Every structure is written in structure tokens, then in C-alpha cells.
């Protein structure tokens, strides 16, 4: 506050304009930082959801692969029994 009075007394309106510009710039920087943090949080949430979906689909694919292998082994055994008869 003392700085503002000193600027008003010595620099006049131009000094006041400079103080306003500095204050406005610092407020804008704070707002930009806040918005960037929110954006990063949203990106992280999207990334986590995407990873969860990919993991789920990979798990389902692995389970289907194991099921197919089991079925093929079962069919192979049946064919062996059939051929041996």
C-alpha cells in the first residue's frame, strides 16, 4: 500500500497505470495457472479411464484366448479318441 502512495505522489497517473498493469498481469497468471492445473487433472482422469478400459479389454481378450485354447485341446482329445477307436 505504501508503494502505491509513493507511486501516486511521484509518478502520477502513469505510475498508477503501471501498478494496475502489474496487478492485472499477476492475476491473469494466477488464473492461467489454475486453469492449467484443472486441465492437467482432467487429462490425468481421461488417461486413467483409458488405461482401465484397455486393461479390461486386454483381460477379456486373454480370457477368450484361453477359452479357445481349452476348446481346441478338448476337440483334439476327442479327435484322438475317435481316431484310436
C-alpha positions as CSV (number, residue, x, y, z in Angstrom):
1,X,0.0,0.0,0.0
2,X,2.9,2.3,0.8
3,X,4.3,1.7,-2.6
4,X,1.0,2.8,-4.2
5,X,1.0,6.0,-2.3
6,X,4.6,6.6,-3.3
7,X,3.9,6.0,-6.9
8,X,0.8,8.2,-6.9
9,X,2.8,11.0,-5.3
10,X,5.8,10.8,-7.6
11,X,4.7,9.2,-10.9
12,X,1.1,10.3,-11.1
13,X,-1.4,8.6,-13.4
14,X,1.3,6.8,-15.4
15,X,2.6,5.2,-12.2
16,X,-0.9,4.2,-11.3
17,X,-1.4,2.7,-14.7
18,X,1.8,0.7,-14.3
19,X,0.7,-0.6,-10.9
20,X,-2.7,-1.7,-12.4
21,X,-0.9,-3.4,-15.3
22,X,1.4,-5.3,-12.9
23,X,-1.6,-6.3,-10.7
24,X,-3.7,-7.3,-13.7
25,X,-0.8,-9.4,-15.1
26,X,-0.3,-11.2,-11.8
27,X,-4.0,-12.0,-11.5
28,X,-4.0,-13.3,-15.1
29,X,-1.0,-15.5,-14.4
30,X,-2.7,-17.0,-11.3
31,X,-5.9,-17.7,-13.4
32,X,-3.9,-19.3,-16.1
33,X,-2.0,-21.5,-13.6
34,X,-5.3,-22.6,-12.1
35,X,-6.8,-23.4,-15.5
36,X,-3.7,-25.4,-16.4
37,X,-3.9,-27.4,-13.2
38,X,-7.6,-28.2,-13.9
39,X,-6.7,-29.2,-17.5
40,X,-3.9,-31.5,-16.3
41,X,-6.2,-33.1,-13.7
42,X,-8.8,-33.7,-16.4
43,X,-6.2,-35.2,-18.7
44,X,-5.0,-37.5,-16.0
45,X,-8.6,-38.7,-15.3
46,X,-9.0,-39.4,-19.0
47,X,-5.7,-41.2,-19.1
48,X,-6.7,-43.3,-16.1
49,X,-10.1,-44.2,-17.6
50,X,-8.4,-45.1,-20.9
51,X,-5.9,-47.3,-19.2
52,X,-8.7,-49.0,-17.3
53,X,-10.6,-49.7,-20.5
54,X,-7.6,-51.0,-22.3
55,X,-6.7,-53.3,-19.3
56,X,-10.3,-54.6,-19.2
57,X,-10.4,-55.3,-22.9
58,X,-6.9,-57.0,-22.8
59,X,-8.2,-59.1,-19.9
60,X,-11.3,-60.1,-21.9
61,X,-9.1,-60.9,-24.9
62,X,-6.8,-63.0,-22.8
63,X,-9.7,-64.9,-21.3
64,X,-11.2,-65.6,-24.8
65,X,-7.8,-66.8,-26.0
66,X,-7.5,-69.2,-23.0
67,X,-11.0,-70.4,-23.7
68,X,-10.2,-71.0,-27.4
69,X,-7.1,-73.0,-26.4
70,X,-9.1,-75.1,-24.0
71,X,-11.7,-75.8,-26.6
72,X,-9.2,-76.7,-29.2
73,X,-7.4,-79.0,-26.7
74,X,-10.8,-80.6,-26.0
75,X,-11.5,-81.1,-29.7
76,X,-8.1,-82.5,-30.2
77,X,-8.6,-85.1,-27.4
78,X,-12.0,-86.1,-28.9
79,X,-10.4,-86.5,-32.3
80,X,-7.6,-88.6,-30.9
81,X,-10.2,-90.8,-29.1
82,X,-12.2,-91.1,-32.3
83,X,-9.1,-91.9,-34.4
84,X,-8.0,-94.6,-31.9
85,X,-11.3,-96.3,-32.0
